[in-house]
Amino acid sequence: MPLEIVLPIVVVLFIARVVVARSKGRPAFGKVVVRCRQGHLFKTSWSPLGSLTAIRFGPVRYQYCPVGHHWSLVRRVNDADLTEDERRSVE
Ligand SMILES: [Zn+2]
């Protein structure tokens, strides 16, 4: 396919993804709550375009946990899955 057709499609899909993420109450860009393998909760920046500070494997990635001071696989946590205490602890 020629680029002048592909490029607008990619842009539209990207915008749609951002809008969908927003409508679900999740920021498409910026900070999200993640949980490391040892159960620590913390906020980290989660860009859909990837990150220079972490290695990503889909919804899971490998990065430094500032709570336990160790490297770990971390998984994104939905805000709805957090308890009140957990939410307060990461604010
Ligand atoms: Zn940890």
PDB file of the backbone (N, CA, C, O) and the ligand in Angstrom, with CONECT records:
HET     ZN  A 101       1
ATOM      1  N   MET A   1       0.846  -1.203   0.000  1.00  0.00           N
ATOM      2  CA  MET A   1       0.000   0.000   0.000  1.00  0.00           C
ATOM      3  C   MET A   1       0.876   1.246   0.000  1.00  0.00           C
ATOM      4  O   MET A   1       1.924   1.273   0.646  1.00  0.00           O
ATOM      5  N   PRO A   2       0.453   2.262  -0.714  1.00  0.00           N
ATOM      6  CA  PRO A   2       1.241   3.508  -0.717  1.00  0.00           C
ATOM      7  C   PRO A   2       1.176   4.207   0.629  1.00  0.00           C
ATOM      8  O   PRO A   2       0.195   4.087   1.362  1.00  0.00           O
ATOM      9  N   LEU A   3       2.221   4.928   0.935  1.00  0.00           N
ATOM     10  CA  LEU A   3       2.356   5.574   2.242  1.00  0.00           C
ATOM     11  C   LEU A   3       1.235   6.577   2.509  1.00  0.00           C
ATOM     12  O   LEU A   3       0.797   6.723   3.651  1.00  0.00           O
ATOM     13  N   GLU A   4       0.769   7.267   1.474  1.00  0.00           N
ATOM     14  CA  GLU A   4      -0.269   8.279   1.709  1.00  0.00           C
ATOM     15  C   GLU A   4      -1.596   7.655   2.127  1.00  0.00           C
ATOM     16  O   GLU A   4      -2.485   8.357   2.609  1.00  0.00           O
ATOM     17  N   ILE A   5      -1.739   6.350   1.950  1.00  0.00           N
ATOM     18  CA  ILE A   5      -2.931   5.645   2.438  1.00  0.00           C
ATOM     19  C   ILE A   5      -2.665   5.048   3.822  1.00  0.00           C
ATOM     20  O   ILE A   5      -3.512   5.115   4.714  1.00  0.00           O
ATOM     21  N   VAL A   6      -1.490   4.471   3.982  1.00  0.00           N
ATOM     22  CA  VAL A   6      -1.154   3.791   5.236  1.00  0.00           C
ATOM     23  C   VAL A   6      -1.027   4.783   6.391  1.00  0.00           C
ATOM     24  O   VAL A   6      -1.519   4.531   7.491  1.00  0.00           O
ATOM     25  N   LEU A   7      -0.374   5.892   6.137  1.00  0.00           N
ATOM     26  CA  LEU A   7      -0.079   6.836   7.212  1.00  0.00           C
ATOM     27  C   LEU A   7      -1.339   7.381   7.901  1.00  0.00           C
ATOM     28  O   LEU A   7      -1.408   7.369   9.130  1.00  0.00           O
ATOM     29  N   PRO A   8      -2.339   7.858   7.140  1.00  0.00           N
ATOM     30  CA  PRO A   8      -3.569   8.332   7.825  1.00  0.00           C
ATOM     31  C   PRO A   8      -4.249   7.231   8.642  1.00  0.00           C
ATOM     32  O   PRO A   8      -4.809   7.506   9.703  1.00  0.00           O
ATOM     33  N   ILE A   9      -4.203   5.997   8.160  1.00  0.00           N
ATOM     34  CA  ILE A   9      -4.821   4.885   8.890  1.00  0.00           C
ATOM     35  C   ILE A   9      -4.110   4.671  10.225  1.00  0.00           C
ATOM     36  O   ILE A   9      -4.747   4.480  11.261  1.00  0.00           O
ATOM     37  N   VAL A  10      -2.799   4.705  10.181  1.00  0.00           N
ATOM     38  CA  VAL A  10      -2.018   4.525  11.411  1.00  0.00           C
ATOM     39  C   VAL A  10      -2.325   5.638  12.405  1.00  0.00           C
ATOM     40  O   VAL A  10      -2.484   5.392  13.601  1.00  0.00           O
ATOM     41  N   VAL A  11      -2.405   6.868  11.894  1.00  0.00           N
ATOM     42  CA  VAL A  11      -2.689   8.018  12.762  1.00  0.00           C
ATOM     43  C   VAL A  11      -4.074   7.882  13.390  1.00  0.00           C
ATOM     44  O   VAL A  11      -4.244   8.116  14.587  1.00  0.00           O
ATOM     45  N   VAL A  12      -5.055   7.505  12.586  1.00  0.00           N
ATOM     46  CA  VAL A  12      -6.426   7.350  13.087  1.00  0.00           C
ATOM     47  C   VAL A  12      -6.490   6.248  14.146  1.00  0.00           C
ATOM     48  O   VAL A  12      -7.134   6.418  15.181  1.00  0.00           O
ATOM     49  N   LEU A  13      -5.827   5.128  13.892  1.00  0.00           N
ATOM     50  CA  LEU A  13      -5.822   4.029  14.859  1.00  0.00           C
ATOM     51  C   LEU A  13      -5.165   4.452  16.165  1.00  0.00           C
ATOM     52  O   LEU A  13      -5.614   4.079  17.249  1.00  0.00           O
ATOM     53  N   PHE A  14      -4.112   5.224  16.050  1.00  0.00           N
ATOM     54  CA  PHE A  14      -3.403   5.684  17.237  1.00  0.00           C
ATOM     55  C   PHE A  14      -4.291   6.611  18.063  1.00  0.00           C
ATOM     56  O   PHE A  14      -4.367   6.480  19.285  1.00  0.00           O
ATOM     57  N   ILE A  15      -4.962   7.548  17.391  1.00  0.00           N
ATOM     58  CA  ILE A  15      -5.859   8.477  18.087  1.00  0.00           C
ATOM     59  C   ILE A  15      -7.019   7.703  18.726  1.00  0.00           C
ATOM     60  O   ILE A  15      -7.410   7.984  19.859  1.00  0.00           O
ATOM     61  N   ALA A  16      -7.560   6.734  17.995  1.00  0.00           N
ATOM     62  CA  ALA A  16      -8.669   5.929  18.519  1.00  0.00           C
ATOM     63  C   ALA A  16      -8.245   5.219  19.802  1.00  0.00           C
ATOM     64  O   ALA A  16      -9.015   5.134  20.759  1.00  0.00           O
ATOM     65  N   ARG A  17      -7.030   4.719  19.812  1.00  0.00           N
ATOM     66  CA  ARG A  17      -6.527   4.016  20.981  1.00  0.00           C
ATOM     67  C   ARG A  17      -6.448   4.949  22.193  1.00  0.00           C
ATOM     68  O   ARG A  17      -6.798   4.570  23.311  1.00  0.00           O
ATOM     69  N   VAL A  18      -5.989   6.158  21.950  1.00  0.00           N
ATOM     70  CA  VAL A  18      -5.884   7.143  23.026  1.00  0.00           C
ATOM     71  C   VAL A  18      -7.275   7.498  23.544  1.00  0.00           C
ATOM     72  O   VAL A  18      -7.491   7.581  24.754  1.00  0.00           O
ATOM     73  N   VAL A  19      -8.219   7.707  22.624  1.00  0.00           N
ATOM     74  CA  VAL A  19      -9.579   8.085  23.013  1.00  0.00           C
ATOM     75  C   VAL A  19     -10.242   6.969  23.815  1.00  0.00           C
ATOM     76  O   VAL A  19     -10.908   7.232  24.816  1.00  0.00           O
ATOM     77  N   VAL A  20     -10.060   5.731  23.378  1.00  0.00           N
ATOM     78  CA  VAL A  20     -10.634   4.587  24.088  1.00  0.00           C
ATOM     79  C   VAL A  20     -10.045   4.496  25.489  1.00  0.00           C
ATOM     80  O   VAL A  20     -10.769   4.274  26.460  1.00  0.00           O
ATOM     81  N   ALA A  21      -8.756   4.664  25.590  1.00  0.00           N
ATOM     82  CA  ALA A  21      -8.096   4.591  26.897  1.00  0.00           C
ATOM     83  C   ALA A  21      -8.625   5.686  27.821  1.00  0.00           C
ATOM     84  O   ALA A  21      -8.858   5.446  29.006  1.00  0.00           O
ATOM     85  N   ARG A  22      -8.810   6.871  27.281  1.00  0.00           N
ATOM     86  CA  ARG A  22      -9.344   7.985  28.059  1.00  0.00           C
ATOM     87  C   ARG A  22     -10.754   7.676  28.546  1.00  0.00           C
ATOM     88  O   ARG A  22     -11.082   7.926  29.706  1.00  0.00           O
ATOM     89  N   SER A  23     -11.586   7.134  27.663  1.00  0.00           N
ATOM     90  CA  SER A  23     -12.986   6.914  28.002  1.00  0.00           C
ATOM     91  C   SER A  23     -13.138   5.832  29.059  1.00  0.00           C
ATOM     92  O   SER A  23     -14.162   5.770  29.740  1.00  0.00           O
ATOM     93  N   LYS A  24     -12.127   4.976  29.203  1.00  0.00           N
ATOM     94  CA  LYS A  24     -12.149   3.954  30.245  1.00  0.00           C
ATOM     95  C   LYS A  24     -11.574   4.488  31.553  1.00  0.00           C
ATOM     96  O   LYS A  24     -11.445   3.755  32.534  1.00  0.00           O
ATOM     97  N   GLY A  25     -11.237   5.751  31.554  1.00  0.00           N
ATOM     98  CA  GLY A  25     -10.718   6.355  32.767  1.00  0.00           C
ATOM     99  C   GLY A  25      -9.255   6.065  33.009  1.00  0.00           C
ATOM    100  O   GLY A  25      -8.743   6.300  34.104  1.00  0.00           O
ATOM    101  N   ARG A  26      -8.593   5.565  32.015  1.00  0.00           N
ATOM    102  CA  ARG A  26      -7.159   5.317  32.160  1.00  0.00           C
ATOM    103  C   ARG A  26      -6.403   6.346  31.350  1.00  0.00           C
ATOM    104  O   ARG A  26      -6.763   6.626  30.206  1.00  0.00           O
ATOM    105  N   PRO A  27      -5.384   6.901  31.917  1.00  0.00           N
ATOM    106  CA  PRO A  27      -4.586   7.820  31.111  1.00  0.00           C
ATOM    107  C   PRO A  27      -3.816   7.045  30.044  1.00  0.00           C
ATOM    108  O   PRO A  27      -3.175   6.038  30.344  1.00  0.00           O
ATOM    109  N   ALA A  28      -3.880   7.507  28.826  1.00  0.00           N
ATOM    110  CA  ALA A  28      -3.142   6.845  27.760  1.00  0.00           C
ATOM    111  C   ALA A  28      -1.657   7.136  27.897  1.00  0.00           C
ATOM    112  O   ALA A  28      -0.803   6.337  27.512  1.00  0.00           O
ATOM    113  N   PHE A  29      -1.380   8.301  28.457  1.00  0.00           N
ATOM    114  CA  PHE A  29       0.008   8.671  28.677  1.00  0.00           C
ATOM    115  C   PHE A  29       0.170   9.000  30.145  1.00  0.00           C
ATOM    116  O   PHE A  29      -0.810   9.234  30.852  1.00  0.00           O
ATOM    117  N   GLY A  30       1.367   9.016  30.584  1.00  0.00           N
ATOM    118  CA  GLY A  30       1.609   9.447  31.946  1.00  0.00           C
ATOM    119  C   GLY A  30       1.698   8.283  32.907  1.00  0.00           C
ATOM    120  O   GLY A  30       2.110   7.182  32.543  1.00  0.00           O
ATOM    121  N   LYS A  31       1.302   8.545  34.146  1.00  0.00           N
ATOM    122  CA  LYS A  31       1.556   7.590  35.206  1.00  0.00           C
ATOM    123  C   LYS A  31       0.434   6.555  35.324  1.00  0.00           C
ATOM    124  O   LYS A  31      -0.751   6.881  35.256  1.00  0.00           O
ATOM    125  N   VAL A  32       0.840   5.323  35.499  1.00  0.00           N
ATOM    126  CA  VAL A  32      -0.113   4.254  35.776  1.00  0.00           C
ATOM    127  C   VAL A  32       0.398   3.487  36.988  1.00  0.00           C
ATOM    128  O   VAL A  32       1.577   3.553  37.335  1.00  0.00           O
ATOM    129  N   VAL A  33      -0.510   2.763  37.621  1.00  0.00           N
ATOM    130  CA  VAL A  33      -0.141   1.957  38.779  1.00  0.00           C
ATOM    131  C   VAL A  33       0.290   0.576  38.296  1.00  0.00           C
ATOM    132  O   VAL A  33      -0.392  -0.060  37.493  1.00  0.00           O
ATOM    133  N   VAL A  34       1.425   0.131  38.798  1.00  0.00           N
ATOM    134  CA  VAL A  34       1.907  -1.206  38.451  1.00  0.00           C
ATOM    135  C   VAL A  34       2.245  -1.957  39.735  1.00  0.00           C
ATOM    136  O   VAL A  34       2.432  -1.361  40.795  1.00  0.00           O
ATOM    137  N   ARG A  35       2.319  -3.282  39.610  1.00  0.00           N
ATOM    138  CA  ARG A  35       2.651  -4.119  40.747  1.00  0.00           C
ATOM    139  C   ARG A  35       3.820  -4.999  40.347  1.00  0.00           C
ATOM    140  O   ARG A  35       3.817  -5.603  39.274  1.00  0.00           O
ATOM    141  N   CYS A  36       4.832  -5.068  41.227  1.00  0.00           N
ATOM    142  CA  CYS A  36       5.973  -5.911  40.910  1.00  0.00           C
ATOM    143  C   CYS A  36       5.704  -7.335  41.392  1.00  0.00           C
ATOM    144  O   CYS A  36       4.669  -7.602  42.001  1.00  0.00           O
ATOM    145  N   ARG A  37       6.627  -8.241  41.121  1.00  0.00           N
ATOM    146  CA  ARG A  37       6.418  -9.649  41.443  1.00  0.00           C
ATOM    147  C   ARG A  37       6.348  -9.896  42.946  1.00  0.00           C
ATOM    148  O   ARG A  37       5.827 -10.918  43.394  1.00  0.00           O
ATOM    149  N   GLN A  38       6.881  -8.946  43.725  1.00  0.00           N
ATOM    150  CA  GLN A  38       6.808  -9.099  45.181  1.00  0.00           C
ATOM    151  C   GLN A  38       5.618  -8.362  45.773  1.00  0.00           C
ATOM    152  O   GLN A  38       5.476  -8.282  46.993  1.00  0.00           O
ATOM    153  N   GLY A  39       4.760  -7.822  44.909  1.00  0.00           N
ATOM    154  CA  GLY A  39       3.524  -7.210  45.388  1.00  0.00           C
ATOM    155  C   GLY A  39       3.615  -5.740  45.708  1.00  0.00           C
ATOM    156  O   GLY A  39       2.647  -5.155  46.195  1.00  0.00           O
ATOM    157  N   HIS A  40       4.760  -5.123  45.444  1.00  0.00           N
ATOM    158  CA  HIS A  40       4.864  -3.685  45.695  1.00  0.00           C
ATOM    159  C   HIS A  40       4.077  -2.925  44.636  1.00  0.00           C
ATOM    160  O   HIS A  40       4.086  -3.270  43.455  1.00  0.00           O
ATOM    161  N   LEU A  41       3.402  -1.884  45.094  1.00  0.00           N
ATOM    162  CA  LEU A  41       2.659  -1.033  44.171  1.00  0.00           C
ATOM    163  C   LEU A  41       3.378   0.291  44.021  1.00  0.00           C
ATOM    164  O   LEU A  41       3.826   0.880  45.005  1.00  0.00           O
ATOM    165  N   PHE A  42       3.487   0.752  42.805  1.00  0.00           N
ATOM    166  CA  PHE A  42       4.047   2.080  42.594  1.00  0.00           C
ATOM    167  C   PHE A  42       3.576   2.614  41.257  1.00  0.00           C
ATOM    168  O   PHE A  42       3.053   1.881  40.417  1.00  0.00           O
ATOM    169  N   LYS A  43       3.777   3.912  41.082  1.00  0.00           N
ATOM    170  CA  LYS A  43       3.375   4.531  39.827  1.00  0.00           C
ATOM    171  C   LYS A  43       4.577   4.664  38.920  1.00  0.00           C
ATOM    172  O   LYS A  43       5.691   4.935  39.368  1.00  0.00           O
ATOM    173  N   THR A  44       4.336   4.474  37.661  1.00  0.00           N
ATOM    174  CA  THR A  44       5.400   4.613  36.689  1.00  0.00           C
ATOM    175  C   THR A  44       4.815   5.186  35.416  1.00  0.00           C
ATOM    176  O   THR A  44       3.608   5.115  35.183  1.00  0.00           O
ATOM    177  N   SER A  45       5.671   5.747  34.606  1.00  0.00           N
ATOM    178  CA  SER A  45       5.157   6.263  33.335  1.00  0.00           C
ATOM    179  C   SER A  45       5.039   5.109  32.354  1.00  0.00           C
ATOM    180  O   SER A  45       5.927   4.263  32.255  1.00  0.00           O
ATOM    181  N   TRP A  46       3.949   5.091  31.646  1.00  0.00           N
ATOM    182  CA  TRP A  46       3.658   3.980  30.746  1.00  0.00           C
ATOM    183  C   TRP A  46       3.233   4.553  29.406  1.00  0.00           C
ATOM    184  O   TRP A  46       2.060   4.855  29.187  1.00  0.00           O
ATOM    185  N   SER A  47       4.165   4.692  28.551  1.00  0.00           N
ATOM    186  CA  SER A  47       3.856   5.266  27.245  1.00  0.00           C
ATOM    187  C   SER A  47       3.530   4.168  26.248  1.00  0.00           C
ATOM    188  O   SER A  47       4.211   3.143  26.211  1.00  0.00           O
ATOM    189  N   PRO A  48       2.495   4.368  25.437  1.00  0.00           N
ATOM    190  CA  PRO A  48       2.194   3.362  24.411  1.00  0.00           C
ATOM    191  C   PRO A  48       3.283   3.277  23.359  1.00  0.00           C
ATOM    192  O   PRO A  48       3.338   2.321  22.585  1.00  0.00           O
ATOM    193  N   LEU A  49       4.132   4.260  23.333  1.00  0.00           N
ATOM    194  CA  LEU A  49       5.209   4.257  22.344  1.00  0.00           C
ATOM    195  C   LEU A  49       6.459   3.567  22.876  1.00  0.00           C
ATOM    196  O   LEU A  49       7.487   3.519  22.199  1.00  0.00           O
ATOM    197  N   GLY A  50       6.365   3.033  24.090  1.00  0.00           N
ATOM    198  CA  GLY A  50       7.524   2.362  24.657  1.00  0.00           C
ATOM    199  C   GLY A  50       8.257   3.283  25.594  1.00  0.00           C
ATOM    200  O   GLY A  50       7.855   4.428  25.803  1.00  0.00           O
ATOM    201  N   SER A  51       9.315   2.789  26.148  1.00  0.00           N
ATOM    202  CA  SER A  51      10.021   3.549  27.154  1.00  0.00           C
ATOM    203  C   SER A  51      11.504   3.254  27.072  1.00  0.00           C
ATOM    204  O   SER A  51      11.924   2.170  26.667  1.00  0.00           O
ATOM    205  N   LEU A  52      12.280   4.238  27.463  1.00  0.00           N
ATOM    206  CA  LEU A  52      13.728   4.048  27.475  1.00  0.00           C
ATOM    207  C   LEU A  52      14.188   3.448  28.798  1.00  0.00           C
ATOM    208  O   LEU A  52      15.332   3.010  28.922  1.00  0.00           O
ATOM    209  N   THR A  53      13.290   3.430  29.791  1.00  0.00           N
ATOM    210  CA  THR A  53      13.712   2.999  31.119  1.00  0.00           C
ATOM    211  C   THR A  53      13.248   1.595  31.464  1.00  0.00           C
ATOM    212  O   THR A  53      13.480   1.122  32.576  1.00  0.00           O
ATOM    213  N   ALA A  54      12.591   0.919  30.518  1.00  0.00           N
ATOM    214  CA  ALA A  54      12.089  -0.405  30.818  1.00  0.00           C
ATOM    215  C   ALA A  54      12.001  -1.243  29.550  1.00  0.00           C
ATOM    216  O   ALA A  54      11.836  -0.728  28.444  1.00  0.00           O
ATOM    217  N   ILE A  55      12.114  -2.530  29.747  1.00  0.00           N
ATOM    218  CA  ILE A  55      11.971  -3.466  28.639  1.00  0.00           C
ATOM    219  C   ILE A  55      10.553  -4.014  28.700  1.00  0.00           C
ATOM    220  O   ILE A  55      10.120  -4.532  29.730  1.00  0.00           O
ATOM    221  N   ARG A  56       9.841  -3.897  27.603  1.00  0.00           N
ATOM    222  CA  ARG A  56       8.423  -4.260  27.647  1.00  0.00           C
ATOM    223  C   ARG A  56       8.147  -5.591  26.973  1.00  0.00           C
ATOM    224  O   ARG A  56       8.733  -5.931  25.945  1.00  0.00           O
ATOM    225  N   PHE A  57       7.226  -6.338  27.591  1.00  0.00           N
ATOM    226  CA  PHE A  57       6.696  -7.557  26.984  1.00  0.00           C
ATOM    227  C   PHE A  57       5.177  -7.447  27.041  1.00  0.00           C
ATOM    228  O   PHE A  57       4.552  -8.075  27.895  1.00  0.00           O
ATOM    229  N   GLY A  58       4.579  -6.679  26.168  1.00  0.00           N
ATOM    230  CA  GLY A  58       3.136  -6.490  26.211  1.00  0.00           C
ATOM    231  C   GLY A  58       2.740  -5.821  27.508  1.00  0.00           C
ATOM    232  O   GLY A  58       3.270  -4.760  27.840  1.00  0.00           O
ATOM    233  N   PRO A  59       1.798  -6.432  28.268  1.00  0.00           N
ATOM    234  CA  PRO A  59       1.322  -5.793  29.502  1.00  0.00           C
ATOM    235  C   PRO A  59       2.304  -5.937  30.660  1.00  0.00           C
ATOM    236  O   PRO A  59       2.100  -5.361  31.728  1.00  0.00           O
ATOM    237  N   VAL A  60       3.363  -6.702  30.447  1.00  0.00           N
ATOM    238  CA  VAL A  60       4.342  -6.928  31.505  1.00  0.00           C
ATOM    239  C   VAL A  60       5.656  -6.322  31.053  1.00  0.00           C
ATOM    240  O   VAL A  60       5.976  -6.329  29.865  1.00  0.00           O
ATOM    241  N   ARG A  61       6.415  -5.799  32.001  1.00  0.00           N
ATOM    242  CA  ARG A  61       7.731  -5.318  31.627  1.00  0.00           C
ATOM    243  C   ARG A  61       8.698  -5.456  32.790  1.00  0.00           C
ATOM    244  O   ARG A  61       8.314  -5.682  33.937  1.00  0.00           O
ATOM    245  N   TYR A  62       9.938  -5.315  32.452  1.00  0.00           N
ATOM    246  CA  TYR A  62      11.004  -5.500  33.429  1.00  0.00           C
ATOM    247  C   TYR A  62      11.566  -4.139  33.771  1.00  0.00           C
ATOM    248  O   TYR A  62      12.086  -3.435  32.906  1.00  0.00           O
ATOM    249  N   GLN A  63      11.460  -3.769  35.040  1.00  0.00           N
ATOM    250  CA  GLN A  63      12.005  -2.469  35.424  1.00  0.00           C
ATOM    251  C   GLN A  63      12.344  -2.421  36.908  1.00  0.00           C
ATOM    252  O   GLN A  63      12.075  -3.360  37.658  1.00  0.00           O
ATOM    253  N   TYR A  64      12.936  -1.312  37.308  1.00  0.00           N
ATOM    254  CA  TYR A  64      13.357  -1.135  38.684  1.00  0.00           C
ATOM    255  C   TYR A  64      12.160  -0.804  39.573  1.00  0.00           C
ATOM    256  O   TYR A  64      11.361   0.072  39.242  1.00  0.00           O
ATOM    257  N   CYS A  65      12.037  -1.502  40.697  1.00  0.00           N
ATOM    258  CA  CYS A  65      10.977  -1.236  41.662  1.00  0.00           C
ATOM    259  C   CYS A  65      11.529  -0.307  42.728  1.00  0.00           C
ATOM    260  O   CYS A  65      12.421  -0.698  43.481  1.00  0.00           O
ATOM    261  N   PRO A  66      11.009   0.941  42.810  1.00  0.00           N
ATOM    262  CA  PRO A  66      11.533   1.905  43.777  1.00  0.00           C
ATOM    263  C   PRO A  66      11.074   1.620  45.206  1.00  0.00           C
ATOM    264  O   PRO A  66      11.620   2.188  46.152  1.00  0.00           O
ATOM    265  N   VAL A  67      10.079   0.747  45.374  1.00  0.00           N
ATOM    266  CA  VAL A  67       9.578   0.422  46.709  1.00  0.00           C
ATOM    267  C   VAL A  67      10.489  -0.606  47.374  1.00  0.00           C
ATOM    268  O   VAL A  67      10.925  -0.426  48.511  1.00  0.00           O
ATOM    269  N   GLY A  68      10.768  -1.683  46.647  1.00  0.00           N
ATOM    270  CA  GLY A  68      11.598  -2.737  47.220  1.00  0.00           C
ATOM    271  C   GLY A  68      13.061  -2.615  46.834  1.00  0.00           C
ATOM    272  O   GLY A  68      13.894  -3.407  47.276  1.00  0.00           O
ATOM    273  N   HIS A  69      13.377  -1.623  46.009  1.00  0.00           N
ATOM    274  CA  HIS A  69      14.745  -1.388  45.532  1.00  0.00           C
ATOM    275  C   HIS A  69      15.333  -2.627  44.874  1.00  0.00           C
ATOM    276  O   HIS A  69      16.399  -3.113  45.252  1.00  0.00           O
ATOM    277  N   HIS A  70      14.627  -3.110  43.907  1.00  0.00           N
ATOM    278  CA  HIS A  70      15.112  -4.280  43.169  1.00  0.00           C
ATOM    279  C   HIS A  70      14.530  -4.230  41.760  1.00  0.00           C
ATOM    280  O   HIS A  70      13.590  -3.482  41.490  1.00  0.00           O
ATOM    281  N   TRP A  71      15.099  -5.032  40.873  1.00  0.00           N
ATOM    282  CA  TRP A  71      14.568  -5.151  39.523  1.00  0.00           C
ATOM    283  C   TRP A  71      13.561  -6.287  39.497  1.00  0.00           C
ATOM    284  O   TRP A  71      13.770  -7.323  40.129  1.00  0.00           O
ATOM    285  N   SER A  72      12.475  -6.097  38.769  1.00  0.00           N
ATOM    286  CA  SER A  72      11.439  -7.117  38.746  1.00  0.00           C
ATOM    287  C   SER A  72      10.572  -6.969  37.501  1.00  0.00           C
ATOM    288  O   SER A  72      10.529  -5.914  36.868  1.00  0.00           O
ATOM    289  N   LEU A  73       9.882  -8.059  37.169  1.00  0.00           N
ATOM    290  CA  LEU A  73       8.812  -7.945  36.198  1.00  0.00           C
ATOM    291  C   LEU A  73       7.676  -7.203  36.878  1.00  0.00           C
ATOM    292  O   LEU A  73       7.314  -7.536  38.006  1.00  0.00           O
ATOM    293  N   VAL A  74       7.112  -6.214  36.223  1.00  0.00           N
ATOM    294  CA  VAL A  74       5.966  -5.502  36.786  1.00  0.00           C
ATOM    295  C   VAL A  74       4.802  -5.610  35.814  1.00  0.00           C
ATOM    296  O   VAL A  74       4.972  -5.712  34.599  1.00  0.00           O
ATOM    297  N   ARG A  75       3.627  -5.584  36.396  1.00  0.00           N
ATOM    298  CA  ARG A  75       2.412  -5.719  35.606  1.00  0.00           C
ATOM    299  C   ARG A  75       1.505  -4.533  35.876  1.00  0.00           C
ATOM    300  O   ARG A  75       1.373  -4.095  37.020  1.00  0.00           O
ATOM    301  N   ARG A  76       0.899  -4.027  34.862  1.00  0.00           N
ATOM    302  CA  ARG A  76      -0.005  -2.905  35.006  1.00  0.00           C
ATOM    303  C   ARG A  76      -1.240  -3.335  35.792  1.00  0.00           C
ATOM    304  O   ARG A  76      -1.773  -4.423  35.577  1.00  0.00           O
ATOM    305  N   VAL A  77      -1.690  -2.471  36.706  1.00  0.00           N
ATOM    306  CA  VAL A  77      -2.852  -2.768  37.532  1.00  0.00           C
ATOM    307  C   VAL A  77      -3.990  -1.832  37.145  1.00  0.00           C
ATOM    308  O   VAL A  77      -3.793  -0.621  37.040  1.00  0.00           O
ATOM    309  N   ASN A  78      -5.160  -2.383  36.937  1.00  0.00           N
ATOM    310  CA  ASN A  78      -6.329  -1.544  36.674  1.00  0.00           C
ATOM    311  C   ASN A  78      -6.726  -0.819  37.946  1.00  0.00           C
ATOM    312  O   ASN A  78      -6.707  -1.395  39.034  1.00  0.00           O
ATOM    313  N   ASP A  79      -7.082   0.433  37.804  1.00  0.00           N
ATOM    314  CA  ASP A  79      -7.469   1.232  38.952  1.00  0.00           C
ATOM    315  C   ASP A  79      -8.628   0.583  39.711  1.00  0.00           C
ATOM    316  O   ASP A  79      -8.690   0.655  40.938  1.00  0.00           O
ATOM    317  N   ALA A  80      -9.534  -0.043  38.981  1.00  0.00           N
ATOM    318  CA  ALA A  80     -10.708  -0.665  39.607  1.00  0.00           C
ATOM    319  C   ALA A  80     -10.326  -1.858  40.480  1.00  0.00           C
ATOM    320  O   ALA A  80     -11.083  -2.246  41.370  1.00  0.00           O
ATOM    321  N   ASP A  81      -9.154  -2.440  40.226  1.00  0.00           N
ATOM    322  CA  ASP A  81      -8.728  -3.611  40.992  1.00  0.00           C
ATOM    323  C   ASP A  81      -8.031  -3.248  42.299  1.00  0.00           C
ATOM    324  O   ASP A  81      -7.712  -4.123  43.104  1.00  0.00           O
ATOM    325  N   LEU A  82      -7.797  -1.960  42.503  1.00  0.00           N
ATOM    326  CA  LEU A  82      -7.098  -1.538  43.716  1.00  0.00           C
ATOM    327  C   LEU A  82      -8.079  -1.356  44.864  1.00  0.00           C
ATOM    328  O   LEU A  82      -9.213  -0.920  44.662  1.00  0.00           O
ATOM    329  N   THR A  83      -7.637  -1.691  46.067  1.00  0.00           N
ATOM    330  CA  THR A  83      -8.439  -1.382  47.238  1.00  0.00           C
ATOM    331  C   THR A  83      -8.190   0.082  47.602  1.00  0.00           C
ATOM    332  O   THR A  83      -7.275   0.719  47.080  1.00  0.00           O
ATOM    333  N   GLU A  84      -9.025   0.603  48.509  1.00  0.00           N
ATOM    334  CA  GLU A  84      -8.859   1.995  48.940  1.00  0.00           C
ATOM    335  C   GLU A  84      -7.463   2.237  49.513  1.00  0.00           C
ATOM    336  O   GLU A  84      -6.812   3.235  49.203  1.00  0.00           O
ATOM    337  N   ASP A  85      -7.018   1.303  50.355  1.00  0.00           N
ATOM    338  CA  ASP A  85      -5.703   1.450  50.986  1.00  0.00           C
ATOM    339  C   ASP A  85      -4.586   1.446  49.955  1.00  0.00           C
ATOM    340  O   ASP A  85      -3.646   2.237  50.028  1.00  0.00           O
ATOM    341  N   GLU A  86      -4.712   0.529  48.986  1.00  0.00           N
ATOM    342  CA  GLU A  86      -3.688   0.436  47.955  1.00  0.00           C
ATOM    343  C   GLU A  86      -3.617   1.712  47.129  1.00  0.00           C
ATOM    344  O   GLU A  86      -2.543   2.211  46.792  1.00  0.00           O
ATOM    345  N   ARG A  87      -4.824   2.224  46.814  1.00  0.00           N
ATOM    346  CA  ARG A  87      -4.869   3.446  46.003  1.00  0.00           C
ATOM    347  C   ARG A  87      -4.217   4.594  46.749  1.00  0.00           C
ATOM    348  O   ARG A  87      -3.492   5.401  46.167  1.00  0.00           O
ATOM    349  N   ARG A  88      -4.487   4.657  48.067  1.00  0.00           N
ATOM    350  CA  ARG A  88      -3.928   5.744  48.869  1.00  0.00           C
ATOM    351  C   ARG A  88      -2.406   5.607  48.959  1.00  0.00           C
ATOM    352  O   ARG A  88      -1.684   6.604  48.976  1.00  0.00           O
ATOM    353  N   SER A  89      -1.932   4.367  49.017  1.00  0.00           N
ATOM    354  CA  SER A  89      -0.498   4.149  49.206  1.00  0.00           C
ATOM    355  C   SER A  89       0.335   4.549  48.003  1.00  0.00           C
ATOM    356  O   SER A  89       1.529   4.819  48.132  1.00  0.00           O
ATOM    357  N   VAL A  90      -0.281   4.589  46.846  1.00  0.00           N
ATOM    358  CA  VAL A  90       0.496   4.955  45.661  1.00  0.00           C
ATOM    359  C   VAL A  90       0.285   6.394  45.220  1.00  0.00           C
ATOM    360  O   VAL A  90       0.917   6.862  44.273  1.00  0.00           O
ATOM    361  N   GLU A  91      -0.622   7.103  45.926  1.00  0.00           N
ATOM    362  CA  GLU A  91      -0.855   8.508  45.537  1.00  0.00           C
ATOM    363  C   GLU A  91       0.356   9.361  45.841  1.00  0.00           C
ATOM    364  O   GLU A  91       0.344  10.564  45.582  1.00  0.00           O
TER     365      GLU A  91
HETATM  366 ZN    ZN A 101       9.049  -4.547  44.409  1.00  0.00          ZN2+
END
